[in-house]
Amino acid sequence: MGKIEASQIDHIVSTLENLQYGSVVISVHNGEIMQIDATEKRRFAPSKRSASPRDTK
């Protein structure tokens, strides 16, 4: 396994601290971190608007 750089660890920790819902994927090649991907999930509650004519069919 290659050496993990402090900047890589800092980036991973920072990403995790700022993520409420989602995932972090760490891609490793030949024992070294090559890429870090973060996907954030955002969910919204349905709006409480009145039903439109097309919603009542």
CHARMM-style PDB file with segment names, atoms N, HN, CA, C and O in Angstrom:
ATOM      1  N   MET     1       0.841  -1.170   0.000  1.00  0.00      PROA
ATOM      2  CA  MET     1       0.000   0.000   0.000  1.00  0.00      PROA
ATOM      3  C   MET     1       0.891   1.240   0.000  1.00  0.00      PROA
ATOM      4  O   MET     1       1.897   1.292   0.707  1.00  0.00      PROA
ATOM      5  N   GLY     2       0.508   2.244  -0.805  1.00  0.00      PROA
ATOM      6  HN  GLY     2      -0.309   2.202  -1.379  1.00  0.00      PROA
ATOM      7  CA  GLY     2       1.266   3.484  -0.868  1.00  0.00      PROA
ATOM      8  C   GLY     2       1.006   4.361   0.339  1.00  0.00      PROA
ATOM      9  O   GLY     2       0.120   4.090   1.149  1.00  0.00      PROA
ATOM     10  N   LYS     3       1.781   5.398   0.441  1.00  0.00      PROA
ATOM     11  HN  LYS     3       2.501   5.619  -0.218  1.00  0.00      PROA
ATOM     12  CA  LYS     3       1.627   6.340   1.547  1.00  0.00      PROA
ATOM     13  C   LYS     3       0.414   7.226   1.296  1.00  0.00      PROA
ATOM     14  O   LYS     3       0.206   7.708   0.182  1.00  0.00      PROA
ATOM     15  N   ILE     4      -0.381   7.435   2.331  1.00  0.00      PROA
ATOM     16  HN  ILE     4      -0.212   7.044   3.236  1.00  0.00      PROA
ATOM     17  CA  ILE     4      -1.532   8.327   2.240  1.00  0.00      PROA
ATOM     18  C   ILE     4      -1.077   9.719   2.654  1.00  0.00      PROA
ATOM     19  O   ILE     4      -0.577   9.919   3.761  1.00  0.00      PROA
ATOM     20  N   GLU     5      -1.253  10.665   1.761  1.00  0.00      PROA
ATOM     21  HN  GLU     5      -1.659  10.502   0.862  1.00  0.00      PROA
ATOM     22  CA  GLU     5      -0.831  12.037   2.017  1.00  0.00      PROA
ATOM     23  C   GLU     5      -1.774  12.713   3.014  1.00  0.00      PROA
ATOM     24  O   GLU     5      -2.969  12.417   3.050  1.00  0.00      PROA
ATOM     25  N   ALA     6      -1.233  13.608   3.811  1.00  0.00      PROA
ATOM     26  HN  ALA     6      -0.262  13.848   3.782  1.00  0.00      PROA
ATOM     27  CA  ALA     6      -2.039  14.354   4.779  1.00  0.00      PROA
ATOM     28  C   ALA     6      -3.129  15.151   4.078  1.00  0.00      PROA
ATOM     29  O   ALA     6      -4.235  15.284   4.603  1.00  0.00      PROA
ATOM     30  N   SER     7      -2.826  15.682   2.892  1.00  0.00      PROA
ATOM     31  HN  SER     7      -1.928  15.573   2.466  1.00  0.00      PROA
ATOM     32  CA  SER     7      -3.829  16.461   2.154  1.00  0.00      PROA
ATOM     33  C   SER     7      -5.009  15.580   1.727  1.00  0.00      PROA
ATOM     34  O   SER     7      -6.146  16.047   1.667  1.00  0.00      PROA
ATOM     35  N   GLN     8      -4.733  14.306   1.433  1.00  0.00      PROA
ATOM     36  HN  GLN     8      -3.809  13.927   1.482  1.00  0.00      PROA
ATOM     37  CA  GLN     8      -5.814  13.391   1.066  1.00  0.00      PROA
ATOM     38  C   GLN     8      -6.699  13.104   2.276  1.00  0.00      PROA
ATOM     39  O   GLN     8      -7.925  13.102   2.169  1.00  0.00      PROA
ATOM     40  N   ILE     9      -6.080  12.864   3.409  1.00  0.00      PROA
ATOM     41  HN  ILE     9      -5.084  12.865   3.495  1.00  0.00      PROA
ATOM     42  CA  ILE     9      -6.844  12.622   4.641  1.00  0.00      PROA
ATOM     43  C   ILE     9      -7.663  13.854   5.002  1.00  0.00      PROA
ATOM     44  O   ILE     9      -8.836  13.740   5.358  1.00  0.00      PROA
ATOM     45  N   ASP    10      -7.047  15.031   4.911  1.00  0.00      PROA
ATOM     46  HN  ASP    10      -6.095  15.123   4.621  1.00  0.00      PROA
ATOM     47  CA  ASP    10      -7.755  16.279   5.209  1.00  0.00      PROA
ATOM     48  C   ASP    10      -8.963  16.452   4.295  1.00  0.00      PROA
ATOM     49  O   ASP    10     -10.033  16.863   4.744  1.00  0.00      PROA
ATOM     50  N   HSD    11      -8.789  16.139   3.016  1.00  0.00      PROA
ATOM     51  HN  HSD    11      -7.920  15.805   2.651  1.00  0.00      PROA
ATOM     52  CA  HSD    11      -9.894  16.279   2.059  1.00  0.00      PROA
ATOM     53  C   HSD    11     -11.029  15.308   2.388  1.00  0.00      PROA
ATOM     54  O   HSD    11     -12.200  15.687   2.345  1.00  0.00      PROA
ATOM     55  N   ILE    12     -10.693  14.077   2.711  1.00  0.00      PROA
ATOM     56  HN  ILE    12      -9.742  13.770   2.745  1.00  0.00      PROA
ATOM     57  CA  ILE    12     -11.715  13.078   3.057  1.00  0.00      PROA
ATOM     58  C   ILE    12     -12.475  13.505   4.310  1.00  0.00      PROA
ATOM     59  O   ILE    12     -13.705  13.450   4.340  1.00  0.00      PROA
ATOM     60  N   VAL    13     -11.763  13.921   5.325  1.00  0.00      PROA
ATOM     61  HN  VAL    13     -10.764  13.966   5.301  1.00  0.00      PROA
ATOM     62  CA  VAL    13     -12.397  14.345   6.582  1.00  0.00      PROA
ATOM     63  C   VAL    13     -13.285  15.562   6.348  1.00  0.00      PROA
ATOM     64  O   VAL    13     -14.413  15.607   6.840  1.00  0.00      PROA
ATOM     65  N   SER    14     -12.795  16.539   5.609  1.00  0.00      PROA
ATOM     66  HN  SER    14     -11.879  16.503   5.210  1.00  0.00      PROA
ATOM     67  CA  SER    14     -13.568  17.741   5.307  1.00  0.00      PROA
ATOM     68  C   SER    14     -14.839  17.402   4.535  1.00  0.00      PROA
ATOM     69  O   SER    14     -15.907  17.948   4.812  1.00  0.00      PROA
ATOM     70  N   THR    15     -14.717  16.505   3.574  1.00  0.00      PROA
ATOM     71  HN  THR    15     -13.849  16.062   3.349  1.00  0.00      PROA
ATOM     72  CA  THR    15     -15.875  16.088   2.792  1.00  0.00      PROA
ATOM     73  C   THR    15     -16.911  15.429   3.685  1.00  0.00      PROA
ATOM     74  O   THR    15     -18.102  15.723   3.573  1.00  0.00      PROA
ATOM     75  N   LEU    16     -16.478  14.551   4.561  1.00  0.00      PROA
ATOM     76  HN  LEU    16     -15.511  14.313   4.652  1.00  0.00      PROA
ATOM     77  CA  LEU    16     -17.404  13.864   5.466  1.00  0.00      PROA
ATOM     78  C   LEU    16     -18.068  14.836   6.444  1.00  0.00      PROA
ATOM     79  O   LEU    16     -19.255  14.703   6.743  1.00  0.00      PROA
ATOM     80  N   GLU    17     -17.312  15.801   6.936  1.00  0.00      PROA
ATOM     81  HN  GLU    17     -16.348  15.909   6.692  1.00  0.00      PROA
ATOM     82  CA  GLU    17     -17.868  16.773   7.883  1.00  0.00      PROA
ATOM     83  C   GLU    17     -18.938  17.654   7.250  1.00  0.00      PROA
ATOM     84  O   GLU    17     -19.861  18.101   7.930  1.00  0.00      PROA
ATOM     85  N   ASN    18     -18.816  17.902   5.954  1.00  0.00      PROA
ATOM     86  HN  ASN    18     -18.066  17.539   5.402  1.00  0.00      PROA
ATOM     87  CA  ASN    18     -19.748  18.795   5.268  1.00  0.00      PROA
ATOM     88  C   ASN    18     -20.881  18.070   4.559  1.00  0.00      PROA
ATOM     89  O   ASN    18     -21.674  18.703   3.862  1.00  0.00      PROA
ATOM     90  N   LEU    19     -20.970  16.772   4.720  1.00  0.00      PROA
ATOM     91  HN  LEU    19     -20.326  16.258   5.286  1.00  0.00      PROA
ATOM     92  CA  LEU    19     -21.966  15.972   4.021  1.00  0.00      PROA
ATOM     93  C   LEU    19     -23.019  15.495   5.012  1.00  0.00      PROA
ATOM     94  O   LEU    19     -22.706  14.804   5.981  1.00  0.00      PROA
ATOM     95  N   GLN    20     -24.293  15.878   4.757  1.00  0.00      PROA
ATOM     96  HN  GLN    20     -24.548  16.440   3.970  1.00  0.00      PROA
ATOM     97  CA  GLN    20     -25.357  15.402   5.633  1.00  0.00      PROA
ATOM     98  C   GLN    20     -25.906  14.068   5.164  1.00  0.00      PROA
ATOM     99  O   GLN    20     -26.081  13.142   5.956  1.00  0.00      PROA
ATOM    100  N   TYR    21     -26.178  13.977   3.860  1.00  0.00      PROA
ATOM    101  HN  TYR    21     -26.036  14.729   3.216  1.00  0.00      PROA
ATOM    102  CA  TYR    21     -26.700  12.746   3.275  1.00  0.00      PROA
ATOM    103  C   TYR    21     -25.968  12.520   1.959  1.00  0.00      PROA
ATOM    104  O   TYR    21     -25.859  13.439   1.146  1.00  0.00      PROA
ATOM    105  N   GLY    22     -25.480  11.340   1.745  1.00  0.00      PROA
ATOM    106  HN  GLY    22     -25.569  10.594   2.405  1.00  0.00      PROA
ATOM    107  CA  GLY    22     -24.798  11.063   0.487  1.00  0.00      PROA
ATOM    108  C   GLY    22     -23.747   9.991   0.657  1.00  0.00      PROA
ATOM    109  O   GLY    22     -23.818   9.149   1.553  1.00  0.00      PROA
ATOM    110  N   SER    23     -22.769  10.046  -0.229  1.00  0.00      PROA
ATOM    111  HN  SER    23     -22.711  10.730  -0.957  1.00  0.00      PROA
ATOM    112  CA  SER    23     -21.723   9.036  -0.183  1.00  0.00      PROA
ATOM    113  C   SER    23     -20.392   9.622  -0.619  1.00  0.00      PROA
ATOM    114  O   SER    23     -20.331  10.606  -1.356  1.00  0.00      PROA
ATOM    115  N   VAL    24     -19.328   8.986  -0.142  1.00  0.00      PROA
ATOM    116  HN  VAL    24     -19.378   8.186   0.456  1.00  0.00      PROA
ATOM    117  CA  VAL    24     -17.974   9.333  -0.533  1.00  0.00      PROA
ATOM    118  C   VAL    24     -17.331   8.058  -1.062  1.00  0.00      PROA
ATOM    119  O   VAL    24     -17.303   7.035  -0.378  1.00  0.00      PROA
ATOM    120  N   VAL    25     -16.817   8.128  -2.283  1.00  0.00      PROA
ATOM    121  HN  VAL    25     -16.840   8.959  -2.839  1.00  0.00      PROA
ATOM    122  CA  VAL    25     -16.174   6.978  -2.904  1.00  0.00      PROA
ATOM    123  C   VAL    25     -14.694   7.299  -3.077  1.00  0.00      PROA
ATOM    124  O   VAL    25     -14.334   8.320  -3.663  1.00  0.00      PROA
ATOM    125  N   ILE    26     -13.855   6.428  -2.570  1.00  0.00      PROA
ATOM    126  HN  ILE    26     -14.148   5.599  -2.094  1.00  0.00      PROA
ATOM    127  CA  ILE    26     -12.407   6.604  -2.679  1.00  0.00      PROA
ATOM    128  C   ILE    26     -11.894   5.542  -3.650  1.00  0.00      PROA
ATOM    129  O   ILE    26     -11.971   4.344  -3.378  1.00  0.00      PROA
ATOM    130  N   SER    27     -11.372   5.999  -4.782  1.00  0.00      PROA
ATOM    131  HN  SER    27     -11.309   6.972  -5.004  1.00  0.00      PROA
ATOM    132  CA  SER    27     -10.845   5.078  -5.792  1.00  0.00      PROA
ATOM    133  C   SER    27      -9.354   4.884  -5.558  1.00  0.00      PROA
ATOM    134  O   SER    27      -8.595   5.846  -5.438  1.00  0.00      PROA
ATOM    135  N   VAL    28      -8.953   3.622  -5.495  1.00  0.00      PROA
ATOM    136  HN  VAL    28      -9.569   2.840  -5.592  1.00  0.00      PROA
ATOM    137  CA  VAL    28      -7.561   3.266  -5.214  1.00  0.00      PROA
ATOM    138  C   VAL    28      -7.007   2.472  -6.385  1.00  0.00      PROA
ATOM    139  O   VAL    28      -7.682   1.586  -6.911  1.00  0.00      PROA
ATOM    140  N   HSD    29      -5.792   2.779  -6.796  1.00  0.00      PROA
ATOM    141  HN  HSD    29      -5.244   3.498  -6.370  1.00  0.00      PROA
ATOM    142  CA  HSD    29      -5.119   2.059  -7.882  1.00  0.00      PROA
ATOM    143  C   HSD    29      -3.691   1.770  -7.441  1.00  0.00      PROA
ATOM    144  O   HSD    29      -2.950   2.679  -7.066  1.00  0.00      PROA
ATOM    145  N   ASN    30      -3.319   0.518  -7.488  1.00  0.00      PROA
ATOM    146  HN  ASN    30      -3.920  -0.220  -7.792  1.00  0.00      PROA
ATOM    147  CA  ASN    30      -1.981   0.095  -7.035  1.00  0.00      PROA
ATOM    148  C   ASN    30      -1.675   0.570  -5.621  1.00  0.00      PROA
ATOM    149  O   ASN    30      -0.550   0.967  -5.320  1.00  0.00      PROA
ATOM    150  N   GLY    31      -2.676   0.528  -4.764  1.00  0.00      PROA
ATOM    151  HN  GLY    31      -3.591   0.205  -5.009  1.00  0.00      PROA
ATOM    152  CA  GLY    31      -2.476   0.869  -3.362  1.00  0.00      PROA
ATOM    153  C   GLY    31      -2.432   2.362  -3.060  1.00  0.00      PROA
ATOM    154  O   GLY    31      -2.143   2.752  -1.929  1.00  0.00      PROA
ATOM    155  N   GLU    32      -2.713   3.202  -4.055  1.00  0.00      PROA
ATOM    156  HN  GLU    32      -2.947   2.885  -4.974  1.00  0.00      PROA
ATOM    157  CA  GLU    32      -2.679   4.648  -3.832  1.00  0.00      PROA
ATOM    158  C   GLU    32      -4.028   5.261  -4.157  1.00  0.00      PROA
ATOM    159  O   GLU    32      -4.697   4.842  -5.102  1.00  0.00      PROA
ATOM    160  N   ILE    33      -4.428   6.257  -3.371  1.00  0.00      PROA
ATOM    161  HN  ILE    33      -3.885   6.597  -2.604  1.00  0.00      PROA
ATOM    162  CA  ILE    33      -5.672   6.964  -3.632  1.00  0.00      PROA
ATOM    163  C   ILE    33      -5.509   7.761  -4.915  1.00  0.00      PROA
ATOM    164  O   ILE    33      -4.603   8.584  -5.044  1.00  0.00      PROA
ATOM    165  N   MET    34      -6.400   7.504  -5.860  1.00  0.00      PROA
ATOM    166  HN  MET    34      -7.136   6.835  -5.756  1.00  0.00      PROA
ATOM    167  CA  MET    34      -6.338   8.194  -7.146  1.00  0.00      PROA
ATOM    168  C   MET    34      -7.438   9.236  -7.299  1.00  0.00      PROA
ATOM    169  O   MET    34      -7.270  10.228  -8.007  1.00  0.00      PROA
ATOM    170  N   GLN    35      -8.573   9.002  -6.625  1.00  0.00      PROA
ATOM    171  HN  GLN    35      -8.709   8.195  -6.049  1.00  0.00      PROA
ATOM    172  CA  GLN    35      -9.719   9.890  -6.824  1.00  0.00      PROA
ATOM    173  C   GLN    35     -10.652   9.797  -5.629  1.00  0.00      PROA
ATOM    174  O   GLN    35     -10.804   8.738  -5.019  1.00  0.00      PROA
ATOM    175  N   ILE    36     -11.271  10.922  -5.307  1.00  0.00      PROA
ATOM    176  HN  ILE    36     -11.147  11.781  -5.802  1.00  0.00      PROA
ATOM    177  CA  ILE    36     -12.269  10.970  -4.244  1.00  0.00      PROA
ATOM    178  C   ILE    36     -13.512  11.632  -4.822  1.00  0.00      PROA
ATOM    179  O   ILE    36     -13.463  12.779  -5.267  1.00  0.00      PROA
ATOM    180  N   ASP    37     -14.630  10.901  -4.815  1.00  0.00      PROA
ATOM    181  HN  ASP    37     -14.670   9.970  -4.454  1.00  0.00      PROA
ATOM    182  CA  ASP    37     -15.896  11.421  -5.336  1.00  0.00      PROA
ATOM    183  C   ASP    37     -16.889  11.543  -4.188  1.00  0.00      PROA
ATOM    184  O   ASP    37     -17.025  10.637  -3.366  1.00  0.00      PROA
ATOM    185  N   ALA    38     -17.577  12.676  -4.146  1.00  0.00      PROA
ATOM    186  HN  ALA    38     -17.466  13.412  -4.814  1.00  0.00      PROA
ATOM    187  CA  ALA    38     -18.634  12.864  -3.147  1.00  0.00      PROA
ATOM    188  C   ALA    38     -19.939  13.137  -3.883  1.00  0.00      PROA
ATOM    189  O   ALA    38     -19.996  13.955  -4.801  1.00  0.00      PROA
ATOM    190  N   THR    39     -20.978  12.438  -3.464  1.00  0.00      PROA
ATOM    191  HN  THR    39     -20.932  11.773  -2.718  1.00  0.00      PROA
ATOM    192  CA  THR    39     -22.310  12.644  -4.017  1.00  0.00      PROA
ATOM    193  C   THR    39     -23.218  13.062  -2.877  1.00  0.00      PROA
ATOM    194  O   THR    39     -23.360  12.350  -1.883  1.00  0.00      PROA
ATOM    195  N   GLU    40     -23.825  14.215  -3.033  1.00  0.00      PROA
ATOM    196  HN  GLU    40     -23.710  14.793  -3.840  1.00  0.00      PROA
ATOM    197  CA  GLU    40     -24.712  14.721  -1.990  1.00  0.00      PROA
ATOM    198  C   GLU    40     -26.160  14.473  -2.386  1.00  0.00      PROA
ATOM    199  O   GLU    40     -26.556  14.715  -3.525  1.00  0.00      PROA
ATOM    200  N   LYS    41     -26.931  13.993  -1.442  1.00  0.00      PROA
ATOM    201  HN  LYS    41     -26.608  13.797  -0.516  1.00  0.00      PROA
ATOM    202  CA  LYS    41     -28.348  13.751  -1.662  1.00  0.00      PROA
ATOM    203  C   LYS    41     -29.128  14.878  -0.992  1.00  0.00      PROA
ATOM    204  O   LYS    41     -28.858  15.243   0.152  1.00  0.00      PROA
ATOM    205  N   ARG    42     -30.075  15.408  -1.706  1.00  0.00      PROA
ATOM    206  HN  ARG    42     -30.294  15.111  -2.635  1.00  0.00      PROA
ATOM    207  CA  ARG    42     -30.979  16.417  -1.138  1.00  0.00      PROA
ATOM    208  C   ARG    42     -32.394  15.962  -1.379  1.00  0.00      PROA
ATOM    209  O   ARG    42     -32.779  15.652  -2.507  1.00  0.00      PROA
ATOM    210  N   ARG    43     -33.157  15.923  -0.328  1.00  0.00      PROA
ATOM    211  HN  ARG    43     -32.844  16.175   0.588  1.00  0.00      PROA
ATOM    212  CA  ARG    43     -34.555  15.515  -0.435  1.00  0.00      PROA
ATOM    213  C   ARG    43     -35.424  16.667   0.010  1.00  0.00      PROA
ATOM    214  O   ARG    43     -35.122  17.359   0.982  1.00  0.00      PROA
ATOM    215  N   PHE    44     -36.503  16.860  -0.715  1.00  0.00      PROA
ATOM    216  HN  PHE    44     -36.748  16.297  -1.505  1.00  0.00      PROA
ATOM    217  CA  PHE    44     -37.417  17.956  -0.435  1.00  0.00      PROA
ATOM    218  C   PHE    44     -38.791  17.392  -0.117  1.00  0.00      PROA
ATOM    219  O   PHE    44     -39.265  16.458  -0.763  1.00  0.00      PROA
ATOM    220  N   ALA    45     -39.417  17.976   0.887  1.00  0.00      PROA
ATOM    221  HN  ALA    45     -39.032  18.735   1.412  1.00  0.00      PROA
ATOM    222  CA  ALA    45     -40.767  17.565   1.253  1.00  0.00      PROA
ATOM    223  C   ALA    45     -41.727  18.057   0.174  1.00  0.00      PROA
ATOM    224  O   ALA    45     -41.515  19.126  -0.399  1.00  0.00      PROA
ATOM    225  N   PRO    46     -42.786  17.286  -0.112  1.00  0.00      PROA
ATOM    226  CA  PRO    46     -43.765  17.745  -1.102  1.00  0.00      PROA
ATOM    227  C   PRO    46     -44.367  19.070  -0.653  1.00  0.00      PROA
ATOM    228  O   PRO    46     -44.597  19.294   0.535  1.00  0.00      PROA
ATOM    229  N   SER    47     -44.618  19.941  -1.620  1.00  0.00      PROA
ATOM    230  HN  SER    47     -44.431  19.759  -2.586  1.00  0.00      PROA
ATOM    231  CA  SER    47     -45.214  21.235  -1.267  1.00  0.00      PROA
ATOM    232  C   SER    47     -46.674  21.027  -0.900  1.00  0.00      PROA
ATOM    233  O   SER    47     -47.321  20.098  -1.385  1.00  0.00      PROA
ATOM    234  N   LYS    48     -47.173  21.879  -0.060  1.00  0.00      PROA
ATOM    235  HN  LYS    48     -46.647  22.633   0.333  1.00  0.00      PROA
ATOM    236  CA  LYS    48     -48.565  21.775   0.396  1.00  0.00      PROA
ATOM    237  C   LYS    48     -49.433  22.751  -0.393  1.00  0.00      PROA
ATOM    238  O   LYS    48     -50.083  23.629   0.175  1.00  0.00      PROA
ATOM    239  N   ARG    49     -49.427  22.579  -1.706  1.00  0.00      PROA
ATOM    240  HN  ARG    49     -48.899  21.866  -2.167  1.00  0.00      PROA
ATOM    241  CA  ARG    49     -50.237  23.431  -2.564  1.00  0.00      PROA
ATOM    242  C   ARG    49     -51.592  22.785  -2.761  1.00  0.00      PROA
ATOM    243  O   ARG    49     -51.760  21.589  -2.521  1.00  0.00      PROA
ATOM    244  N   SER    50     -52.551  23.571  -3.197  1.00  0.00      PROA
ATOM    245  HN  SER    50     -52.414  24.542  -3.392  1.00  0.00      PROA
ATOM    246  CA  SER    50     -53.866  22.999  -3.435  1.00  0.00      PROA
ATOM    247  C   SER    50     -53.804  22.127  -4.675  1.00  0.00      PROA
ATOM    248  O   SER    50     -52.990  22.360  -5.569  1.00  0.00      PROA
ATOM    249  N   ALA    51     -54.662  21.128  -4.726  1.00  0.00      PROA
ATOM    250  HN  ALA    51     -55.324  20.939  -4.000  1.00  0.00      PROA
ATOM    251  CA  ALA    51     -54.664  20.188  -5.836  1.00  0.00      PROA
ATOM    252  C   ALA    51     -55.122  20.880  -7.110  1.00  0.00      PROA
ATOM    253  O   ALA    51     -56.117  21.604  -7.109  1.00  0.00      PROA
ATOM    254  N   SER    52     -54.395  20.655  -8.187  1.00  0.00      PROA
ATOM    255  HN  SER    52     -53.587  20.067  -8.188  1.00  0.00      PROA
ATOM    256  CA  SER    52     -54.792  21.203  -9.488  1.00  0.00      PROA
ATOM    257  C   SER    52     -55.727  20.217 -10.146  1.00  0.00      PROA
ATOM    258  O   SER    52     -55.765  19.054  -9.744  1.00  0.00      PROA
ATOM    259  N   PRO    53     -56.492  20.643 -11.154  1.00  0.00      PROA
ATOM    260  CA  PRO    53     -57.445  19.721 -11.814  1.00  0.00      PROA
ATOM    261  C   PRO    53     -56.789  18.455 -12.327  1.00  0.00      PROA
ATOM    262  O   PRO    53     -57.418  17.397 -12.295  1.00  0.00      PROA
ATOM    263  N   ARG    54     -55.547  18.515 -12.800  1.00  0.00      PROA
ATOM    264  HN  ARG    54     -55.036  19.375 -12.825  1.00  0.00      PROA
ATOM    265  CA  ARG    54     -54.927  17.299 -13.318  1.00  0.00      PROA
ATOM    266  C   ARG    54     -54.533  16.334 -12.197  1.00  0.00      PROA
ATOM    267  O   ARG    54     -54.359  15.142 -12.446  1.00  0.00      PROA
ATOM    268  N   ASP    55     -54.390  16.841 -10.957  1.00  0.00      PROA
ATOM    269  HN  ASP    55     -54.532  17.810 -10.755  1.00  0.00      PROA
ATOM    270  CA  ASP    55     -54.047  15.970  -9.826  1.00  0.00      PROA
ATOM    271  C   ASP    55     -55.242  15.185  -9.323  1.00  0.00      PROA
ATOM    272  O   ASP    55     -55.070  14.210  -8.591  1.00  0.00      PROA
ATOM    273  N   THR    56     -56.426  15.578  -9.689  1.00  0.00      PROA
ATOM    274  HN  THR    56     -56.565  16.370 -10.284  1.00  0.00      PROA
ATOM    275  CA  THR    56     -57.635  14.935  -9.167  1.00  0.00      PROA
ATOM    276  C   THR    56     -58.190  13.876 -10.092  1.00  0.00      PROA
ATOM    277  O   THR    56     -59.234  13.291  -9.801  1.00  0.00      PROA
ATOM    278  N   LYS    57     -57.522  13.616 -11.195  1.00  0.00      PROA
ATOM    279  HN  LYS    57     -56.675  14.091 -11.431  1.00  0.00      PROA
ATOM    280  CA  LYS    57     -58.023  12.590 -12.139  1.00  0.00      PROA
ATOM    281  C   LYS    57     -57.742  11.204 -11.635  1.00  0.00      PROA
ATOM    282  OT1 LYS    57     -58.091  10.225 -12.295  1.00  0.00      PROA
TER     283      LYS     57
END
